[in-house]
Amino acid sequence: MKVMLRMNDAGTLVAYVPKKDLEEEVVKQVDGDAGKVLTLANGWELEFSEIPPKEKLPLTVEAKRLS
């Protein structure tokens, strides 16, 4: 699924999923088998093969929903 990553005014990473019209702050980041796993405030876990550096945000990237 396509996910837009950006930094909010408080400096927190935020993920926006357009197909679900969902925007949540990232509360946890861990290394997974195939890249980084981000946990959103609503409990969703999204796996990214790579996360762009903060300087390149906002950016739309491909992610896989784990839970």
PDB file with SEQRES, HELIX, SHEET and CRYST1 records, atoms N, CA, C and O in Angstrom:
SEQRES   1 A   67  MET LYS VAL MET LEU ARG MET ASN ASP ALA GLY THR LEU          
SEQRES   2 A   67  VAL ALA TYR VAL PRO LYS LYS ASP LEU GLU GLU GLU VAL          
SEQRES   3 A   67  VAL LYS GLN VAL ASP GLY ASP ALA GLY LYS VAL LEU THR          
SEQRES   4 A   67  LEU ALA ASN GLY TRP GLU LEU GLU PHE SER GLU ILE PRO          
SEQRES   5 A   67  PRO LYS GLU LYS LEU PRO LEU THR VAL GLU ALA LYS ARG          
SEQRES   6 A   67  LEU SER                                                      
HELIX    1 AA1 PRO A   18  LYS A   20  5                                   3    
HELIX    2 AA2 LYS A   54  LYS A   56  5                                   3    
SHEET    1 AA1 7 LEU A  59  GLU A  62  0                                        
SHEET    2 AA1 7 LYS A   2  MET A   7 -1                                        
SHEET    3 AA1 7 LEU A  13  VAL A  17 -1                                        
SHEET    4 AA1 7 LEU A  22  ASP A  31 -1                                        
SHEET    5 AA1 7 LYS A  36  LEU A  40 -1                                        
SHEET    6 AA1 7 GLU A  45  PHE A  48 -1                                        
SHEET    7 AA1 7 LYS A  64  ARG A  65 -1                                        
CRYST1    1.000    1.000    1.000  90.00  90.00  90.00 P 1           1          
ATOM      1  N   MET A   1       0.829  -1.175   0.000  1.00  0.00           N  
ATOM      2  CA  MET A   1       0.000   0.000   0.000  1.00  0.00           C  
ATOM      3  C   MET A   1       0.877   1.243   0.000  1.00  0.00           C  
ATOM      4  O   MET A   1       2.006   1.224   0.492  1.00  0.00           O  
ATOM      5  N   LYS A   2       0.350   2.308  -0.551  1.00  0.00           N  
ATOM      6  CA  LYS A   2       1.078   3.578  -0.576  1.00  0.00           C  
ATOM      7  C   LYS A   2       0.861   4.310   0.739  1.00  0.00           C  
ATOM      8  O   LYS A   2      -0.264   4.405   1.229  1.00  0.00           O  
ATOM      9  N   VAL A   3       1.950   4.828   1.310  1.00  0.00           N  
ATOM     10  CA  VAL A   3       1.895   5.565   2.561  1.00  0.00           C  
ATOM     11  C   VAL A   3       2.749   6.817   2.408  1.00  0.00           C  
ATOM     12  O   VAL A   3       3.888   6.752   1.946  1.00  0.00           O  
ATOM     13  N   MET A   4       2.186   7.957   2.802  1.00  0.00           N  
ATOM     14  CA  MET A   4       2.960   9.197   2.785  1.00  0.00           C  
ATOM     15  C   MET A   4       3.532   9.423   4.177  1.00  0.00           C  
ATOM     16  O   MET A   4       2.803   9.409   5.169  1.00  0.00           O  
ATOM     17  N   LEU A   5       4.831   9.631   4.242  1.00  0.00           N  
ATOM     18  CA  LEU A   5       5.503   9.928   5.499  1.00  0.00           C  
ATOM     19  C   LEU A   5       5.885  11.402   5.516  1.00  0.00           C  
ATOM     20  O   LEU A   5       6.363  11.944   4.520  1.00  0.00           O  
ATOM     21  N   ARG A   6       5.667  12.043   6.666  1.00  0.00           N  
ATOM     22  CA  ARG A   6       6.040  13.450   6.819  1.00  0.00           C  
ATOM     23  C   ARG A   6       6.329  13.717   8.290  1.00  0.00           C  
ATOM     24  O   ARG A   6       6.009  12.904   9.157  1.00  0.00           O  
ATOM     25  N   MET A   7       6.932  14.854   8.553  1.00  0.00           N  
ATOM     26  CA  MET A   7       7.179  15.294   9.924  1.00  0.00           C  
ATOM     27  C   MET A   7       6.131  16.346  10.270  1.00  0.00           C  
ATOM     28  O   MET A   7       5.866  17.238   9.464  1.00  0.00           O  
ATOM     29  N   ASN A   8       5.523  16.254  11.476  1.00  0.00           N  
ATOM     30  CA  ASN A   8       4.561  17.279  11.877  1.00  0.00           C  
ATOM     31  C   ASN A   8       5.286  18.441  12.548  1.00  0.00           C  
ATOM     32  O   ASN A   8       6.512  18.430  12.653  1.00  0.00           O  
ATOM     33  N   ASP A   9       4.541  19.433  12.997  1.00  0.00           N  
ATOM     34  CA  ASP A   9       5.138  20.628  13.596  1.00  0.00           C  
ATOM     35  C   ASP A   9       5.912  20.327  14.876  1.00  0.00           C  
ATOM     36  O   ASP A   9       6.834  21.061  15.232  1.00  0.00           O  
ATOM     37  N   ALA A  10       5.542  19.255  15.566  1.00  0.00           N  
ATOM     38  CA  ALA A  10       6.221  18.876  16.810  1.00  0.00           C  
ATOM     39  C   ALA A  10       7.473  18.041  16.547  1.00  0.00           C  
ATOM     40  O   ALA A  10       8.186  17.687  17.486  1.00  0.00           O  
ATOM     41  N   GLY A  11       7.751  17.718  15.264  1.00  0.00           N  
ATOM     42  CA  GLY A  11       8.927  16.933  14.927  1.00  0.00           C  
ATOM     43  C   GLY A  11       8.707  15.435  15.002  1.00  0.00           C  
ATOM     44  O   GLY A  11       9.671  14.670  15.018  1.00  0.00           O  
ATOM     45  N   THR A  12       7.456  15.000  15.047  1.00  0.00           N  
ATOM     46  CA  THR A  12       7.113  13.580  15.109  1.00  0.00           C  
ATOM     47  C   THR A  12       6.813  13.067  13.710  1.00  0.00           C  
ATOM     48  O   THR A  12       6.201  13.770  12.905  1.00  0.00           O  
ATOM     49  N   LEU A  13       7.242  11.845  13.417  1.00  0.00           N  
ATOM     50  CA  LEU A  13       6.956  11.213  12.131  1.00  0.00           C  
ATOM     51  C   LEU A  13       5.479  10.847  12.065  1.00  0.00           C  
ATOM     52  O   LEU A  13       4.935  10.268  13.005  1.00  0.00           O  
ATOM     53  N   VAL A  14       4.830  11.186  10.948  1.00  0.00           N  
ATOM     54  CA  VAL A  14       3.402  10.923  10.755  1.00  0.00           C  
ATOM     55  C   VAL A  14       3.238  10.122   9.467  1.00  0.00           C  
ATOM     56  O   VAL A  14       3.893  10.401   8.464  1.00  0.00           O  
ATOM     57  N   ALA A  15       2.354   9.121   9.507  1.00  0.00           N  
ATOM     58  CA  ALA A  15       2.050   8.308   8.332  1.00  0.00           C  
ATOM     59  C   ALA A  15       0.616   8.586   7.901  1.00  0.00           C  
ATOM     60  O   ALA A  15      -0.296   8.620   8.727  1.00  0.00           O  
ATOM     61  N   TYR A  16       0.423   8.787   6.588  1.00  0.00           N  
ATOM     62  CA  TYR A  16      -0.913   9.002   6.031  1.00  0.00           C  
ATOM     63  C   TYR A  16      -1.171   7.922   4.986  1.00  0.00           C  
ATOM     64  O   TYR A  16      -0.388   7.749   4.052  1.00  0.00           O  
ATOM     65  N   VAL A  17      -2.281   7.192   5.153  1.00  0.00           N  
ATOM     66  CA  VAL A  17      -2.683   6.134   4.219  1.00  0.00           C  
ATOM     67  C   VAL A  17      -3.886   6.666   3.439  1.00  0.00           C  
ATOM     68  O   VAL A  17      -4.995   6.695   3.972  1.00  0.00           O  
ATOM     69  N   PRO A  18      -3.685   7.091   2.174  1.00  0.00           N  
ATOM     70  CA  PRO A  18      -4.771   7.720   1.414  1.00  0.00           C  
ATOM     71  C   PRO A  18      -6.000   6.830   1.205  1.00  0.00           C  
ATOM     72  O   PRO A  18      -7.125   7.320   1.306  1.00  0.00           O  
ATOM     73  N   LYS A  19      -5.821   5.554   0.922  1.00  0.00           N  
ATOM     74  CA  LYS A  19      -6.964   4.672   0.643  1.00  0.00           C  
ATOM     75  C   LYS A  19      -7.865   4.489   1.861  1.00  0.00           C  
ATOM     76  O   LYS A  19      -9.055   4.212   1.715  1.00  0.00           O  
ATOM     77  N   LYS A  20      -7.315   4.639   3.042  1.00  0.00           N  
ATOM     78  CA  LYS A  20      -8.090   4.507   4.281  1.00  0.00           C  
ATOM     79  C   LYS A  20      -8.405   5.864   4.899  1.00  0.00           C  
ATOM     80  O   LYS A  20      -9.105   5.939   5.909  1.00  0.00           O  
ATOM     81  N   ASP A  21      -7.887   6.948   4.293  1.00  0.00           N  
ATOM     82  CA  ASP A  21      -8.006   8.302   4.832  1.00  0.00           C  
ATOM     83  C   ASP A  21      -7.613   8.303   6.311  1.00  0.00           C  
ATOM     84  O   ASP A  21      -8.335   8.809   7.170  1.00  0.00           O  
ATOM     85  N   LEU A  22      -6.447   7.720   6.574  1.00  0.00           N  
ATOM     86  CA  LEU A  22      -5.950   7.536   7.932  1.00  0.00           C  
ATOM     87  C   LEU A  22      -4.639   8.292   8.100  1.00  0.00           C  
ATOM     88  O   LEU A  22      -3.716   8.135   7.301  1.00  0.00           O  
ATOM     89  N   GLU A  23      -4.565   9.107   9.138  1.00  0.00           N  
ATOM     90  CA  GLU A  23      -3.327   9.814   9.458  1.00  0.00           C  
ATOM     91  C   GLU A  23      -3.050   9.597  10.934  1.00  0.00           C  
ATOM     92  O   GLU A  23      -3.855   9.972  11.787  1.00  0.00           O  
ATOM     93  N   GLU A  24      -1.906   8.989  11.233  1.00  0.00           N  
ATOM     94  CA  GLU A  24      -1.535   8.667  12.611  1.00  0.00           C  
ATOM     95  C   GLU A  24      -0.056   8.946  12.841  1.00  0.00           C  
ATOM     96  O   GLU A  24       0.759   8.843  11.925  1.00  0.00           O  
ATOM     97  N   GLU A  25       0.275   9.298  14.074  1.00  0.00           N  
ATOM     98  CA  GLU A  25       1.677   9.479  14.453  1.00  0.00           C  
ATOM     99  C   GLU A  25       2.337   8.114  14.627  1.00  0.00           C  
ATOM    100  O   GLU A  25       1.692   7.139  15.012  1.00  0.00           O  
ATOM    101  N   VAL A  26       3.621   8.067  14.338  1.00  0.00           N  
ATOM    102  CA  VAL A  26       4.414   6.860  14.555  1.00  0.00           C  
ATOM    103  C   VAL A  26       4.863   6.869  16.011  1.00  0.00           C  
ATOM    104  O   VAL A  26       5.489   7.824  16.471  1.00  0.00           O  
ATOM    105  N   VAL A  27       4.538   5.792  16.736  1.00  0.00           N  
ATOM    106  CA  VAL A  27       4.877   5.725  18.157  1.00  0.00           C  
ATOM    107  C   VAL A  27       6.077   4.821  18.434  1.00  0.00           C  
ATOM    108  O   VAL A  27       6.664   4.873  19.515  1.00  0.00           O  
ATOM    109  N   LYS A  28       6.443   3.981  17.436  1.00  0.00           N  
ATOM    110  CA  LYS A  28       7.560   3.047  17.655  1.00  0.00           C  
ATOM    111  C   LYS A  28       8.173   2.671  16.321  1.00  0.00           C  
ATOM    112  O   LYS A  28       7.464   2.492  15.330  1.00  0.00           O  
ATOM    113  N   GLN A  29       9.498   2.551  16.296  1.00  0.00           N  
ATOM    114  CA  GLN A  29      10.230   2.099  15.110  1.00  0.00           C  
ATOM    115  C   GLN A  29      11.172   0.980  15.528  1.00  0.00           C  
ATOM    116  O   GLN A  29      11.940   1.128  16.479  1.00  0.00           O  
ATOM    117  N   VAL A  30      11.110  -0.145  14.811  1.00  0.00           N  
ATOM    118  CA  VAL A  30      12.032  -1.253  15.079  1.00  0.00           C  
ATOM    119  C   VAL A  30      12.523  -1.815  13.750  1.00  0.00           C  
ATOM    120  O   VAL A  30      11.892  -1.625  12.711  1.00  0.00           O  
ATOM    121  N   ASP A  31      13.646  -2.500  13.797  1.00  0.00           N  
ATOM    122  CA  ASP A  31      14.157  -3.166  12.607  1.00  0.00           C  
ATOM    123  C   ASP A  31      13.439  -4.497  12.446  1.00  0.00           C  
ATOM    124  O   ASP A  31      13.334  -5.272  13.397  1.00  0.00           O  
ATOM    125  N   GLY A  32      12.943  -4.763  11.237  1.00  0.00           N  
ATOM    126  CA  GLY A  32      12.262  -6.021  10.945  1.00  0.00           C  
ATOM    127  C   GLY A  32      13.097  -6.878  10.024  1.00  0.00           C  
ATOM    128  O   GLY A  32      14.251  -6.557   9.739  1.00  0.00           O  
ATOM    129  N   ASP A  33      12.509  -7.982   9.553  1.00  0.00           N  
ATOM    130  CA  ASP A  33      13.213  -8.904   8.663  1.00  0.00           C  
ATOM    131  C   ASP A  33      13.547  -8.254   7.323  1.00  0.00           C  
ATOM    132  O   ASP A  33      14.638  -8.448   6.788  1.00  0.00           O  
ATOM    133  N   ALA A  34      12.605  -7.484   6.786  1.00  0.00           N  
ATOM    134  CA  ALA A  34      12.789  -6.904   5.449  1.00  0.00           C  
ATOM    135  C   ALA A  34      12.965  -5.394   5.479  1.00  0.00           C  
ATOM    136  O   ALA A  34      12.874  -4.745   4.437  1.00  0.00           O  
ATOM    137  N   GLY A  35      13.213  -4.825   6.646  1.00  0.00           N  
ATOM    138  CA  GLY A  35      13.393  -3.377   6.729  1.00  0.00           C  
ATOM    139  C   GLY A  35      12.929  -2.845   8.068  1.00  0.00           C  
ATOM    140  O   GLY A  35      13.104  -3.497   9.097  1.00  0.00           O  
ATOM    141  N   LYS A  36      12.339  -1.666   8.059  1.00  0.00           N  
ATOM    142  CA  LYS A  36      11.857  -1.025   9.288  1.00  0.00           C  
ATOM    143  C   LYS A  36      10.373  -1.308   9.478  1.00  0.00           C  
ATOM    144  O   LYS A  36       9.603  -1.333   8.518  1.00  0.00           O  
ATOM    145  N   VAL A  37       9.988  -1.520  10.728  1.00  0.00           N  
ATOM    146  CA  VAL A  37       8.583  -1.681  11.077  1.00  0.00           C  
ATOM    147  C   VAL A  37       8.188  -0.482  11.932  1.00  0.00           C  
ATOM    148  O   VAL A  37       8.783  -0.222  12.978  1.00  0.00           O  
ATOM    149  N   LEU A  38       7.166   0.246  11.465  1.00  0.00           N  
ATOM    150  CA  LEU A  38       6.655   1.397  12.196  1.00  0.00           C  
ATOM    151  C   LEU A  38       5.323   1.024  12.825  1.00  0.00           C  
ATOM    152  O   LEU A  38       4.460   0.449  12.163  1.00  0.00           O  
ATOM    153  N   THR A  39       5.153   1.348  14.093  1.00  0.00           N  
ATOM    154  CA  THR A  39       3.881   1.133  14.776  1.00  0.00           C  
ATOM    155  C   THR A  39       3.197   2.485  14.891  1.00  0.00           C  
ATOM    156  O   THR A  39       3.777   3.448  15.394  1.00  0.00           O  
ATOM    157  N   LEU A  40       1.950   2.546  14.416  1.00  0.00           N  
ATOM    158  CA  LEU A  40       1.184   3.779  14.459  1.00  0.00           C  
ATOM    159  C   LEU A  40       0.396   3.876  15.761  1.00  0.00           C  
ATOM    160  O   LEU A  40       0.229   2.885  16.472  1.00  0.00           O  
ATOM    161  N   ALA A  41      -0.084   5.071  16.065  1.00  0.00           N  
ATOM    162  CA  ALA A  41      -0.820   5.310  17.312  1.00  0.00           C  
ATOM    163  C   ALA A  41      -2.083   4.460  17.412  1.00  0.00           C  
ATOM    164  O   ALA A  41      -2.531   4.161  18.519  1.00  0.00           O  
ATOM    165  N   ASN A  42      -2.665   4.067  16.285  1.00  0.00           N  
ATOM    166  CA  ASN A  42      -3.877   3.248  16.316  1.00  0.00           C  
ATOM    167  C   ASN A  42      -3.577   1.748  16.428  1.00  0.00           C  
ATOM    168  O   ASN A  42      -4.503   0.938  16.461  1.00  0.00           O  
ATOM    169  N   GLY A  43      -2.294   1.370  16.488  1.00  0.00           N  
ATOM    170  CA  GLY A  43      -1.910  -0.031  16.638  1.00  0.00           C  
ATOM    171  C   GLY A  43      -1.458  -0.715  15.361  1.00  0.00           C  
ATOM    172  O   GLY A  43      -0.913  -1.817  15.418  1.00  0.00           O  
ATOM    173  N   TRP A  44      -1.670  -0.092  14.212  1.00  0.00           N  
ATOM    174  CA  TRP A  44      -1.225  -0.696  12.955  1.00  0.00           C  
ATOM    175  C   TRP A  44       0.293  -0.816  12.949  1.00  0.00           C  
ATOM    176  O   TRP A  44       0.995   0.052  13.470  1.00  0.00           O  
ATOM    177  N   GLU A  45       0.798  -1.903  12.354  1.00  0.00           N  
ATOM    178  CA  GLU A  45       2.229  -2.077  12.124  1.00  0.00           C  
ATOM    179  C   GLU A  45       2.451  -2.111  10.620  1.00  0.00           C  
ATOM    180  O   GLU A  45       1.853  -2.925   9.917  1.00  0.00           O  
ATOM    181  N   LEU A  46       3.310  -1.230  10.129  1.00  0.00           N  
ATOM    182  CA  LEU A  46       3.621  -1.142   8.707  1.00  0.00           C  
ATOM    183  C   LEU A  46       5.097  -1.421   8.507  1.00  0.00           C  
ATOM    184  O   LEU A  46       5.942  -0.883   9.223  1.00  0.00           O  
ATOM    185  N   GLU A  47       5.408  -2.274   7.520  1.00  0.00           N  
ATOM    186  CA  GLU A  47       6.801  -2.626   7.226  1.00  0.00           C  
ATOM    187  C   GLU A  47       7.237  -1.912   5.954  1.00  0.00           C  
ATOM    188  O   GLU A  47       6.558  -1.967   4.929  1.00  0.00           O  
ATOM    189  N   PHE A  48       8.374  -1.245   6.038  1.00  0.00           N  
ATOM    190  CA  PHE A  48       8.956  -0.498   4.921  1.00  0.00           C  
ATOM    191  C   PHE A  48      10.311  -1.095   4.582  1.00  0.00           C  
ATOM    192  O   PHE A  48      11.095  -1.410   5.477  1.00  0.00           O  
ATOM    193  N   SER A  49      10.594  -1.254   3.285  1.00  0.00           N  
ATOM    194  CA  SER A  49      11.909  -1.766   2.899  1.00  0.00           C  
ATOM    195  C   SER A  49      12.981  -0.727   3.210  1.00  0.00           C  
ATOM    196  O   SER A  49      14.111  -1.072   3.558  1.00  0.00           O  
ATOM    197  N   GLU A  50      12.620   0.529   3.083  1.00  0.00           N  
ATOM    198  CA  GLU A  50      13.545   1.609   3.461  1.00  0.00           C  
ATOM    199  C   GLU A  50      12.734   2.837   3.839  1.00  0.00           C  
ATOM    200  O   GLU A  50      11.665   3.095   3.286  1.00  0.00           O  
ATOM    201  N   ILE A  51      13.264   3.581   4.785  1.00  0.00           N  
ATOM    202  CA  ILE A  51      12.616   4.825   5.206  1.00  0.00           C  
ATOM    203  C   ILE A  51      13.523   5.966   4.770  1.00  0.00           C  
ATOM    204  O   ILE A  51      14.713   5.965   5.084  1.00  0.00           O  
ATOM    205  N   PRO A  52      12.969   6.945   4.044  1.00  0.00           N  
ATOM    206  CA  PRO A  52      13.798   8.042   3.571  1.00  0.00           C  
ATOM    207  C   PRO A  52      14.289   8.911   4.732  1.00  0.00           C  
ATOM    208  O   PRO A  52      13.647   8.962   5.782  1.00  0.00           O  
ATOM    209  N   PRO A  53      15.410   9.584   4.549  1.00  0.00           N  
ATOM    210  CA  PRO A  53      15.903  10.481   5.594  1.00  0.00           C  
ATOM    211  C   PRO A  53      14.921  11.638   5.810  1.00  0.00           C  
ATOM    212  O   PRO A  53      14.160  11.996   4.911  1.00  0.00           O  
ATOM    213  N   LYS A  54      14.951  12.210   7.006  1.00  0.00           N  
ATOM    214  CA  LYS A  54      14.021  13.283   7.369  1.00  0.00           C  
ATOM    215  C   LYS A  54      14.088  14.466   6.415  1.00  0.00           C  
ATOM    216  O   LYS A  54      13.088  15.149   6.194  1.00  0.00           O  
ATOM    217  N   GLU A  55      15.266  14.708   5.848  1.00  0.00           N  
ATOM    218  CA  GLU A  55      15.439  15.848   4.945  1.00  0.00           C  
ATOM    219  C   GLU A  55      14.635  15.684   3.654  1.00  0.00           C  
ATOM    220  O   GLU A  55      14.307  16.677   3.005  1.00  0.00           O  
ATOM    221  N   LYS A  56      14.314  14.444   3.274  1.00  0.00           N  
ATOM    222  CA  LYS A  56      13.606  14.172   2.015  1.00  0.00           C  
ATOM    223  C   LYS A  56      12.091  14.119   2.190  1.00  0.00           C  
ATOM    224  O   LYS A  56      11.365  13.971   1.207  1.00  0.00           O  
ATOM    225  N   LEU A  57      11.600  14.236   3.429  1.00  0.00           N  
ATOM    226  CA  LEU A  57      10.165  14.149   3.681  1.00  0.00           C  
ATOM    227  C   LEU A  57       9.476  15.462   3.356  1.00  0.00           C  
ATOM    228  O   LEU A  57      10.119  16.502   3.492  1.00  0.00           O  
ATOM    229  N   PRO A  58       8.233  15.495   2.942  1.00  0.00           N  
ATOM    230  CA  PRO A  58       7.298  14.393   2.807  1.00  0.00           C  
ATOM    231  C   PRO A  58       7.549  13.589   1.539  1.00  0.00           C  
ATOM    232  O   PRO A  58       7.994  14.123   0.524  1.00  0.00           O  
ATOM    233  N   LEU A  59       7.256  12.303   1.618  1.00  0.00           N  
ATOM    234  CA  LEU A  59       7.496  11.392   0.504  1.00  0.00           C  
ATOM    235  C   LEU A  59       6.529  10.212   0.607  1.00  0.00           C  
ATOM    236  O   LEU A  59       6.241   9.727   1.701  1.00  0.00           O  
ATOM    237  N   THR A  60       6.036   9.761  -0.540  1.00  0.00           N  
ATOM    238  CA  THR A  60       5.158   8.595  -0.589  1.00  0.00           C  
ATOM    239  C   THR A  60       5.999   7.355  -0.880  1.00  0.00           C  
ATOM    240  O   THR A  60       6.776   7.329  -1.834  1.00  0.00           O  
ATOM    241  N   VAL A  61       5.834   6.330  -0.049  1.00  0.00           N  
ATOM    242  CA  VAL A  61       6.604   5.091  -0.182  1.00  0.00           C  
ATOM    243  C   VAL A  61       5.654   3.891  -0.103  1.00  0.00           C  
ATOM    244  O   VAL A  61       4.496   4.017   0.297  1.00  0.00           O  
ATOM    245  N   GLU A  62       6.168   2.747  -0.491  1.00  0.00           N  
ATOM    246  CA  GLU A  62       5.389   1.510  -0.467  1.00  0.00           C  
ATOM    247  C   GLU A  62       5.589   0.828   0.896  1.00  0.00           C  
ATOM    248  O   GLU A  62       6.705   0.779   1.414  1.00  0.00           O  
ATOM    249  N   ALA A  63       4.504   0.309   1.464  1.00  0.00           N  
ATOM    250  CA  ALA A  63       4.573  -0.370   2.764  1.00  0.00           C  
ATOM    251  C   ALA A  63       3.692  -1.605   2.742  1.00  0.00           C  
ATOM    252  O   ALA A  63       2.808  -1.751   1.897  1.00  0.00           O  
ATOM    253  N   LYS A  64       3.955  -2.486   3.688  1.00  0.00           N  
ATOM    254  CA  LYS A  64       3.167  -3.700   3.848  1.00  0.00           C  
ATOM    255  C   LYS A  64       2.579  -3.681   5.264  1.00  0.00           C  
ATOM    256  O   LYS A  64       3.306  -3.492   6.240  1.00  0.00           O  
ATOM    257  N   ARG A  65       1.269  -3.877   5.369  1.00  0.00           N  
ATOM    258  CA  ARG A  65       0.633  -3.883   6.675  1.00  0.00           C  
ATOM    259  C   ARG A  65       0.808  -5.244   7.321  1.00  0.00           C  
ATOM    260  O   ARG A  65       0.446  -6.269   6.744  1.00  0.00           O  
ATOM    261  N   LEU A  66       1.368  -5.247   8.525  1.00  0.00           N  
ATOM    262  CA  LEU A  66       1.588  -6.492   9.253  1.00  0.00           C  
ATOM    263  C   LEU A  66       0.424  -6.795  10.184  1.00  0.00           C  
ATOM    264  O   LEU A  66      -0.011  -7.942  10.280  1.00  0.00           O  
ATOM    265  N   SER A  67      -0.079  -5.783  10.867  1.00  0.00           N  
ATOM    266  CA  SER A  67      -1.242  -5.975  11.756  1.00  0.00           C  
ATOM    267  C   SER A  67      -1.970  -4.678  11.961  1.00  0.00           C  
ATOM    268  O   SER A  67      -2.971  -4.639  12.676  1.00  0.00           O  
TER     269      SER A  67                                                      
END                                                                             
